[in-house]
Amino acid sequence: MAKAKRMYGCTECGSTFPKWAGQCGDCGAWNTLVETLVEAAPAASGRAGWAGDQANIKTLAEVSVEEVPRFSTASGELDRVLGGGLVDGSVVLIGGDPGIGKSTILLQTLCAIAQRYPALYVTGEESQQQVAMRARRLDLPQDRLKVMTETCIEAIIATARLEKPKVMVIDSIQTIFTEQLQSAPGGVAQVRESAALLVRFAKQSGTAIFLVGHVTKEGALAGPRVLEHMVDTVLYFEGESDGRLRLLRAVKNRFGAVNELGVFGMTDKGLKEVTNPSAIFLTRAQEAVPGSVVMATWEGTRPMLVEVQALVDTSHLANPRRVTLGLDQNRLAMLLAVLHRHGSIPTYDQDVFINVVGGVKVLETAADLALMAAVISSLRNRPLDTDLLVFGEVGLSGEIRPVPSGQERLKEAAKHGFKRAIVPKGNAPKEAPPGLQIIAVTRLEQALDALFE
């Protein structure tokens, strides 16, 4: 095997240099050279001229498309986010704020898996005693899970080849280093090379690997962006560290749906899965209050009912405030302009505050109509019915556009006892669910008239 050479690559333009310098000689950027490994090219007399390589080429029709075998993690919500369970040889990257519950959920998962398959927990941030103390505090089975404290990737892989675990956790990838590089752990080159060695080991041995990743102050995963490209699945923990709910969202998944959401509740015994999240997010006041409306959002492969709240108050500032929690702030400004133009309801002298209860982030446009309904309810100080459901996308010309999976959203609303639903005409079913009155609208004016009927 050809020996790898140490080089220094520019993170801006990609140029490589044999020595480190403060400024890149090609693009002129400062402090962008990081240590990397470059393997020498194989000799031309090797496989390059071997005609047998063509035997590996197949047409798509010849490729076997058997379903990828999976095994359960003993957590229904985690299995849902992963696409139905863990896949042999897959690499899963989990990121989130400090204290959000990354190590807790992985320790719970591995203790459960270790009762059926061999498992290995590698910690680079804590001692074995700390991991054991957490397991005892959470009342987890401890007799099967093996724990290892190590930060050298070569030693970790050598141990894994001997132990042959079915699942392995690396906590965290920023603490791991390879002896082939001289830079400190956590650097761009160290994270990239260590992750590459782990991915290669996972594919060769069939071991499923969980990687814990740190996040920056902006909330993105620390380290090189290529880290997210190398792994099969990227999961993000969302929620307030002092709150009760934790949301686990898949932003990349080669074996399942993206934007799938798992809901967990933090207790003194660890993270407990929430099988019916709509019931949690719909814990509302007993009597109707202005500025509150329920919408049906679509998360991955299931509908979820959440409450959208609005507070509209007279502004004493030259530029009224537009504040959103869980929704896009720019979209709020656009919808307020549509409300003024096509609904004749001005808010240019009002502060508008929007919140999605429970810390849920609604990333789809189906929240447009619900957001407008909450704003109007707060502005006019008129409460909406507690059994009213609203969803739909609002266009710039005031039209109400349909959204995907409307039938499933309505069935979820009927299951929770809602009586009326204002929806786009394109989402109106031929036969409404029992007990649910469907009000189909095509224009914003029709929706506004139907709100306070």
N, C-alpha and C positions, 0 to 999 in steps of 0.2 A: 504494500500500500504506500502511495506517495505521502511524504511527510508534509504536514501543513505548516505554512510560514505565517509569522505574525506580520500583519500590515496595519496601516492606519487609514480608515476610510472616512470620507467626508459625508456627514449626514444630510448635507444640502444637495450636492451634485453627484455623489457616489464615487468620486475619484479616490484612488488609493495611493499611498506613499509609504516608503520603507521606514521613515522616521516620523515622530510626532512633531508638529509645529503649531504655533498659535494661530496661524492663518492658512487657509487652504490656498494652494498655489494656483488652482484653476478658476474657482469662482470668487475668491477673495473673502469668503465668510470667516469670521473669527470664532475660535473655540468650538469647531465642529468636527475635529478629527477624533475618532474613537478607535480603540484597538479592535481588531477583528482577525479571523483566521482565513487564509486562502489556501486551498489544497492545490497542489501541483497537478497539471493535466496529465492523464495517462499517456503512455507511449503510443505512437500511431500504429504500431504493429499489434496492438491489443485487439479489443472487441470491435474497433471501428470498422475493420474490413471483414467481419464475420457475417456471412450471409444468413446464418442461423437466427439472427435477431429478428428477421422478418416473420418467424414462426409465432411471435408474440402478438402480431397484429390480427385483430378480428373485426368483423362488422358488428354493428350494434345488435343485429338480430341473433348473432351467435353468442353474445355475452349472456351469462346466466343472471337472471333478475330475481333470484329467490330472496325472500324477505330476510333482513338482517336479524339474526337471533338476539334476543335481549334477555336480561334477567332483572328482577325487581330490586329496588333499593330499600324495600320495606316501608317506604313513605309514598303514599299515593300522589301528593302534590309534587314531590321531587320527580317521581316517574313521569308525571304529566308534562313538566317543564322540559325534561330530557327527551320527550317524544314517545314515551311508553316504557322506559326503562334504560338501563345501561347497556351499551354495546361493547363486546369484547374488542380490546385494542383502541378504544376511543380515548381522547384526551379532552377533558373538560376544564375550562378556566373559570373560576369564580372570583368576582371582584365586589368590593363594597367598602363603605366607610369603616373605620376602626370601631369595634364594639357592636357591629350590626348583627353578628351571629354566624360568620363564615366558619370559624373553627368549630363552633358548637354543632351546627347541622352536619358537618363532615364527620365529627366524632360520633354523633348519634348514628349516622348512616353506616359508618364502618363497624361499629359495635354490633349492629344488627346483621350486616352482611357476614361478619366473621363467624356467626353461628352456623352458616351454611358453607362458606367458602373461605379459603385462606386470605387474609387481608393484612396490609402493612401500613402503619401511620408513621410518616417521616416528618419530624418537626425540627425546624431550624431556628425557631424563635423561642421555644419553651423547652424546659427540661422534661424528662420522663415523669418526674414527680408531679409537675404541674398538670400534665395531661391526665395522670392517674387521679389526681385530686378532683379535676373537673368531672371525670367519669363517675367517681363516687358521689359527687354532689348531685349529679343528674340521675343517679340510680340506674346506670347502664350496665349491661353484662360485660365483665372485664376478663373473663377466663380465656377467651380465644384471640382477641386482638393483640397483635404484636406492635410494639412502639420502638422507634429508632430515632436517636438524636444525632444528626449528621448534616453537614452543609456541603461536603465535597460530592459532586455529581458522579464521579467515577466510583467512589466507595458505595454510593447509594445504588447504582446500577449493578455493581458486583454482588451486593447483598441481595438485591431483588432477583438476580439470576439463580441464586442458591435457594431462596425462600419460595420462589415462584408464586407470588400472590395473585389472586384473581382481581383485586382492586388495591390500588395504592394511592395515598394522599401525600402531596408535597406541600408543606405549610411553612414558609411560602416560597415562591419561585424567586423572589428578590433576595433571599438569604443564601441561595445556592450559588456555588462557583465551580469552575472547572480549572484543573491544574495546568491546562494548556495556555491559559491567559494569565497575565500578571496584574490586570486591573482588579479593583476592589469589587466584592459582591454587590449586586444591585445596579452595576453599570450596564450600559446598553449592550456591550459585547458579551458580558457574562450572562445576562438574562437570555439573550438570543441563543448563544451556544448551548447553555444548559437546557433550555427548552427544546432545542433541536435534538439533543441526545436523548431526552426523555420521550419525545415523539417517535424517534426511530426505535427505541426500545419497546414502546407500546405496540407499534405495528408488527415488530418481529416476534414478540412473545405473546401477544393477545391480552396483555394486562391492561385493564381500564385504569386510567390515571386522572386524579383530581389535582389541579394546580390552584393554589390560593394566590391571588394577585393583589398587591397594594394599589391604592388609587391616589391620584394627585388631588390638590385642593380644589381643582375644577370638577372632580368627580370621574375623570377618565382613568383607565388603567395605566399605572406607571410602567415605564420601560418602553422599548421600541414597539411601534405599531405592528410590526411584522409578527409579534407574539400572538396577536389575535388571528392573524392569517394562518399560522401554523397549526393551531388547535382545531378540533372538530366542533366544539360547542363553547360559547361564551355566555355566562350567566352573570347577572348583576343583582345584588341585594339592594332593595330600596326601602325607604321608611326612616322614621326618626329613631335615633338610638335610645331616646327616653320614652318612646311610644310602645304600644302593646303589639301592633301588627308589623309583620315583615313581609315584603313582597319580593319574590324571586322571579326575575324576568329573563327569558332567553332572547338575546339579541342576535345570536348566530347559532345555527344548529344544522349540521349536515345530515342528521338522522331524524329530523322532526320539524314542526312548525316554528317559525320565528315569532317573537312577541308573545309567546305562551307565558302565562302568568300563574305562579303558585303562591298561595296565601298561607302564612304561618302566624301563629300567636306565640309571643315570648312569655314563658312562664318560669317559675322557679325550678322546674324540672326540664328546662330546655325548650326547644321549638316544637310546638304541636301544630299539626296540619289543620287547616280550616276547610272543611269539605263543602260548606255552603257559604261562600264569601258574601253573597248578596244579603243574607240575613244579618251579617255583621255590619255592613256599610249602610244598612237601612234602619239603624237604631235612631229613630227620629223623635221629635217632641210629640206629645199626645195630641196637642191641638195644632191646627194649621197656622203657620207663621209666614209673613211676607218674605219674599226673596228665596224661597226653597222649592225645588222641583226635582223629581227623580228622572233619570235617563237610563237607557240600556246601552252600555258600551260592549264592544266585542274584544275580548282578550284571548288571542291565540285561536283556540278551537271551542270556546264557550262564551256565552253571554254573561254579563255581570251588571247588576243594578246598583247604581251609585247615586248619591245625592249631590246636586250642584247648588251651592249657596251664593247669593249676590247681596252686596250692601251698596246702595247708591245714596250718597249724601251730598249736600250742597258744598261746593268747593270754594275756598277763600284764596286759592292760589291762581296765578296767571295761567299756569298749565295744570289742569286737573290731573289727578293721579289715576293711573290704570294699573292695578296690581292683580296678578293671577297666581294661584297656587294649584298646580296640577293641570293647567291648561296653557296654551300658547298666548303670550301677551300681545304679540303682533296681530294674531287673529281676533282678539278681543277688540282692538282698535278698529279693525276692518268691519266687524259685525256691528259695532256701534254706529259707524258711518252708514251702513246699510239700513239700520233701524231708523236713523234720522231721515234718510232719503226716501225710503219706501214705506215706512211706518209712521212718518211725521211725529216721531218721538225724539226730541233733542236731548243730548246728555253732555253738551259741550261745556256746561257750567257745573258739572257734577263729578265728584270722585266716585270711581267704580272699583269695587273690590270683589274678586271672584275666588271661590274656594271649592275644591272637590273633597268631600268629607272622607276621612280615613287615610289620607296621604296617597291616594291613587293618582297616577299620571294618565290622563286621557289623551292619547296621541292621535285620535281619529277625528274626522270632521262631523261625525254623527252628533257631537255635542253642541253644534251651532244653535239649533233651535231651542234646546234646553237652556243654554246660556242666555239667549235673548228672553226667554220666558221668565227666568229668575230675575233678570235686570228690570223688566217691566213690572213684575210683582213687587219688587223692592221700591222702585221709583214711585209707583202709585199707592204703595202701602196697602195692597190688597193680596191676601194670601190665596194661593192656589190649593185646589183639593188635594188631600193627602193620598187619594187613590188615582191620581193622574200621572200618566207616563208620557214623556215627550222625547223624541229623537228625530234627527233629520239634518241634512246638510243645507246650508243657505248660500245661494249664489249672489254675486254682486248685483244682479238685476232684480233681486228679490224673489227668485224662484226657489222652491223647496225640492231638493234633489234626493233621490233614493239612496240608501246606504246598503252595503252587503249584509246578508244574513238577517233580513228583517223578520222572517217567520220565527226563527229561533229566539230573537229578542222578545217578540210578543208572547211566545209560549212561556218564557221565563217570568214575564210580568204577570201573566194570568196565574201562574203557579204561586206567586206571592200575594195574590188577592187584589190586584189593581182592577179598577172598573172601567176607566177611560184611557185611551191612548191617542195622542195627536201624532200622526206619522205622515211621511211623504206618500203621495198617491201610488207611486211605484212600489211601495212596500205593503200596500193594503192587501190582505189575503182574500181569496175568494170566499172562504168561510172563517169567520173570526173564532178565536178560542172561546170556550164557554165562559160566560160572565164578563167578557171584555168587549166594550163598545169601541169600535175603530172609527176615528175621525180622520179621513184622508184629505190632505191639503196639497195644493200646487203652488200657492203664492203666500208670501209673508202676511199679506193683509188677511187672508183666510185663517191663518194660524192665530193671529192676534185676536180675531173675533171669537175663535173657539176656546181661547184660554179661560175666559170668565163666564162661560155659558152656565 
